[in-house]
């Protein structure tokens, strides 16, 4: 089912192979306790095509714990302590912020979370702490022009 979902009529199994490689590398790093940098996976397609299902499956594969960092990553909040227990950072069809400042903040946070060895966590009424942690990020978005346009 997943292979069919990720099959591209123009390019064959490329998307399937990329997904399998991404999830394999994530599982190996998690199993080995290695804090290796990871790529951010973006799942873009029609509404109702199974992107959110695939994202939920990724969460189950990577320990069952996920969190949505979007409000923190776009600067709507300074607090992100809820991210500490989540191996899978899952962003699903978040589209409320379209300005360049939010886009830049989002991109900087994605980069830090994907390749950084430590992350600063800050809870409301608590001091910020820096911790080493395993994280993989996936982003779901619809492929309509309104959802993919920034600026």
PyMOL commands that set and color helices and strands:
alter all, ss='L'
color gray80, all
select helices_A, chain A and resi 2-5+14-32+51-61+70-73+81-83+100-115+145-148
alter helices_A, ss='H'
color red, helices_A
select strands_A, chain A and resi 41-45+66-67+88-92+118-121+129-132+136-142
alter strands_A, ss='S'
color yellow, strands_A
deselect
rebuild
show_as cartoon
